Every structure is written in structure tokens, then in C-alpha cells.
Amino acid sequence: MDTKAGMLVVAGICILVLAIGFLRKNAEILLNFIVRAVLGTMGIYAVNLCLAKLGIAGAVGINPFTVLTVGSLGTGGLGLLYGIMFYHLL
């Protein structure tokens, strides 16, 4: 193997190692978002059930925008959605 091919192999291995590190970090971020979105959706459903049992007319709908809000903001997003809903009830 000549020096040019050897340098390309070493460069390729370095790029591969950097790509694996980059994908590992992004996989953690994506998994974190998915877990927050699923748990947030379950939280919206549970709070909607509790509000219905208490006789409070109003519920946050489960749609892609609310799932995106809860998935990206977590429990703060859940509070935000119900804060907006209660503000509209006033």
C-alpha cells in the first residue's frame, strides 16, 4: 500500500469514528425526545380524565402540535398547554 492510500485509509477511519460519536449523541437526543413525547401524551390523557371527572369543561387535545410541544419542552410544555387552556376558560 502506498502512502496516499494509507493516508486515505487513516482519514476514512477518523471520519468513521467521528460519525459514530456524532450519531451516538444524536441518538440520545432523539430517544430523549421520544420518551418525553410518549410520557407527555400519557400525561395529557390522564389530566384530561381527571378534569372530566371533576366536571371542568375543557381539555387539551392530543394532536401532533401538542405532542411536539410536550416532547420538546417536557413537563414545562405540559404546564404551558394547560395554562393556555385555563387562560381561554377565563
Buried (B, 14 or more C-beta within 10 A) or exposed (E): EEEEEEEEEEEEEEEEEEEEEEEEEEEEEEEEBEEBBEBBBEBBEEBBEEBEEEEEEEBBEBEEEBBBBBBEBBEEBBEBBBEEBEEEEE
